[in-house]
Amino acid sequence: MSTHSSHSEYIDRVVKIKRCAAVVKGGRRFSFAALVVVGNGKGKVGFGNGKAKEFPESIKKATDKARKNMKYFPLKKNRTFFYDVEGTHGSGKVLLRS
């Protein structure tokens, strides 16, 4: 569990880091893309993507976007969803089971 900012009530998880290389005259230039999920453990959760030239900056951008994108999901007995939730993101399908 990693926390990257002063908001102690939220839990940040870095799901994936991707490194992209652009080949230029002097060699390779790397840029990073991060996917971060942020939640409070009580039904409020959000995700965000961040891209930057530096590794920590991409995580910070993704965390800020995830905090802005937060939604509330009602919990059952304070631990799970009431029902199965299906959704899509791009061409991928997401299934959250109760």
C-alpha positions as CSV (number, residue, x, y, z in Angstrom):
1,M,0.0,0.0,0.0
2,S,1.6,3.2,-1.1
3,T,0.4,6.7,-0.3
4,H,1.7,9.5,-2.5
5,S,0.1,12.6,-1.0
6,S,-1.1,14.2,2.2
7,H,-4.7,12.7,1.9
8,S,-4.3,10.0,4.5
9,E,-7.9,8.8,4.2
10,Y,-7.3,7.5,0.7
11,I,-5.4,4.4,-0.4
12,D,-3.4,4.7,-3.6
13,R,-2.4,1.7,-5.7
14,V,-0.3,1.8,-8.8
15,V,-1.7,-0.8,-11.1
16,K,0.6,-0.5,-14.1
17,I,3.6,1.5,-15.4
18,K,4.3,1.6,-19.1
19,R,7.5,2.9,-20.6
20,C,7.5,4.3,-24.1
21,A,10.6,5.0,-26.1
22,A,10.9,7.6,-28.9
23,V,14.0,7.1,-31.1
24,V,15.5,10.5,-31.9
25,K,18.8,11.7,-33.3
26,G,20.7,11.4,-30.0
27,G,19.3,8.1,-28.9
28,R,16.1,7.2,-27.1
29,R,13.7,9.4,-25.2
30,F,11.6,7.6,-22.6
31,S,8.2,8.6,-21.4
32,F,6.1,6.9,-18.8
33,A,2.4,6.2,-18.4
34,A,0.8,5.2,-15.1
35,L,-2.5,3.7,-14.1
36,V,-3.5,4.4,-10.5
37,V,-6.6,3.4,-8.5
38,V,-7.5,5.4,-5.4
39,G,-10.1,4.5,-2.8
40,N,-11.1,5.1,0.8
41,G,-12.1,1.5,1.6
42,K,-15.7,2.5,2.2
43,G,-17.1,2.4,-1.3
44,K,-15.5,5.5,-2.8
45,V,-13.1,4.7,-5.7
46,G,-11.6,6.2,-8.8
47,F,-8.9,5.6,-11.4
48,G,-6.7,7.8,-13.4
49,N,-4.1,7.6,-16.2
50,G,-1.1,9.9,-16.2
51,K,1.7,10.4,-18.8
52,A,4.9,12.3,-18.3
53,K,8.6,12.3,-19.1
54,E,9.5,11.5,-15.5
55,F,8.4,8.4,-13.6
56,P,7.2,10.0,-10.4
57,E,5.4,12.8,-12.3
58,S,3.3,10.3,-14.2
59,I,2.2,8.7,-10.9
60,K,1.4,12.1,-9.4
61,K,-0.7,13.0,-12.5
62,A,-2.6,9.7,-12.5
63,T,-3.3,10.0,-8.7
64,D,-4.7,13.6,-9.2
65,K,-6.9,12.4,-12.0
66,A,-8.1,9.4,-10.0
67,R,-9.1,11.7,-7.1
68,K,-11.1,13.9,-9.4
69,N,-12.8,10.9,-11.0
70,M,-14.0,9.2,-7.8
71,K,-17.4,7.6,-7.6
72,Y,-19.4,6.0,-4.8
73,F,-20.4,2.4,-4.9
74,P,-22.8,1.1,-2.2
75,L,-21.3,-1.6,0.0
76,K,-23.0,-4.7,1.4
77,K,-22.1,-5.5,5.0
78,N,-19.3,-3.0,4.6
79,R,-17.3,-5.4,2.4
80,T,-18.6,-5.9,-1.1
81,F,-21.0,-4.9,-3.8
82,F,-24.8,-5.5,-3.7
83,Y,-24.7,-6.9,-7.3
84,D,-22.3,-7.9,-10.1
85,V,-21.1,-4.9,-12.1
86,E,-20.2,-5.2,-15.7
87,G,-18.5,-2.5,-17.8
88,T,-16.1,-1.8,-20.6
89,H,-13.0,0.3,-20.9
90,G,-11.8,0.6,-24.5
91,S,-12.1,-2.9,-26.0
92,G,-11.7,-4.6,-22.6
93,K,-14.5,-5.9,-20.5
94,V,-14.5,-5.4,-16.7
95,L,-16.5,-7.6,-14.3
96,L,-16.7,-6.9,-10.6
97,R,-18.3,-9.7,-8.7
98,S,-20.3,-9.4,-5.5
